[in-house]
Amino acid sequence: MEKLISDSINSINLVDTSFVRDFTGKIDWKDRMIGIKGARGVGKTTLLLQYIKQNLPVSKTLYVSLDNIYFSGNLLVHLADEFVKRGGTYLVLDEVHRYPNWSIELKNIYDTHKDLKLIFTGSSILQIDHKKADLSRRAVFYEMPGFSFREYVNVKSDSSFEAVTLNTLLSNHLEISMDVGRHTKPIKHYHDYIRTGYYPFFLENEASYHKKIEEIINVVMEIDIPQSFDISLHSIEKIKKLLYIISSSTPFKPNIVKLSERMGTTRNTAKNFLYYLERAKIIHLLHSDSKGISSLQKPDKIYLHHPNLMFTFAAENSNVGTLRETFFYNQLSYSEHLTSSKKADFIVNDRYTFEIGGKNKDRSQIEGLTDAFLALDNIEHGHLNKIPLWLFGFLY
């Protein structure tokens, strides 16, 4: 355990706190057990270490990743017992899904040690969701997204723009865009962001950015999905083929019969594979109905989860229209609910209609519709129901 304590102190001391994501403030840290889930690579480890460094007594805090070799011969419950006996009060656990019985043991630790606070993260959203029931009424869960466009702009321009609500954006978009424009060049940042801005490792080395994305997606498909849904190696290869098909033509309008035939599976299996990829934050499924969505419901369109993935898997197919729609879907889906529209591109929160396009897009597709807007690329400022596309990246 001495080695774990030493490693914990070193990790906390070395973490950079020059930029701390706003997501930290969305968490109620007073709860006794907090679970933070999020796709691989979005920065959960950094968030934990920054929070400890800025807010907790290091002498009473132990940070440990559960992929540590220590746990090949030691139980988590025993570690917690020993830590509490030494006067520890904050046990911070990273990558909990790497430990076989993590949810049961966390439940036991929570019930046994009333004065111990537990904070944990998991990169496999699929596995975390499967085990949430074990911790019901004990843990409070949060889902951490990748960088928003607003956060990216703040880092790149040394700014401190605040997030806005959708209603505020729709009613005050001109004032907001003018304020941003006085400090930086949002369109230039937008074009950089859609290539290399969603994952925080753009701060390290942009040259290897897409290689790291490939590695993350391979881990998700070869480890996370099989462990969560008990599927075969043969099925993994079919899921990879499915992702290739989607990446080659997004937004993909699925014909499930043809898609299943091309993959050599049943229709229900093809729909399940789509559901797995969506839960793993690799794709977005856009449906026409906001109610009763299940793994077996056919989506109207399929998008990659965020624009960076398009440059990773299908740079030659990254047409500007698809990039625009993918950006809009990704940035709004964290806080809003999106469905497909028969007359335009999206309906948001069952109320607002949005058509996405370039700066010369006219109002013909939304003419006569109430609460209808154009989200337009390559404009710094809008007018009335014409709103800059980049500004929708300021919602979180």
Secondary structure, DSSP 8 states (H G I E B T S, - for coil): -HHHHHHHHHHHHH---SS--THHHHS-TTSSEEEEE--TTSSHHHHHHHHHHHHS-GGGEEEEETTSGGGGSS-HHHHHHHHHHTT--EEEEE-GGGSTTHHHHHHHHHHH-TT-EEEEEES-HHHHHHHGGGGTTT-EEEE-----HHHHHHHHHT-------HHHHHHHHHHHHHHHHTT--HHHHHHHHHHH-SSGGGGT-GGGHHHHHHHHHHHIIIIIHHHHHT--HHHHHHHHHHHHHHHTSSSB---HHHHHHHHTS-HHHHHHHHHHHHHTTSEEEE-S-SSS--TTS--SEEEESSHHHHHHH-GGG--HHHHHHHHHHHHHHTTS-EEE-SSSSEEETTTEEEEEE-TT--SGGGTT-TTEEEEETT-S--BTTEEEGGGGGG--
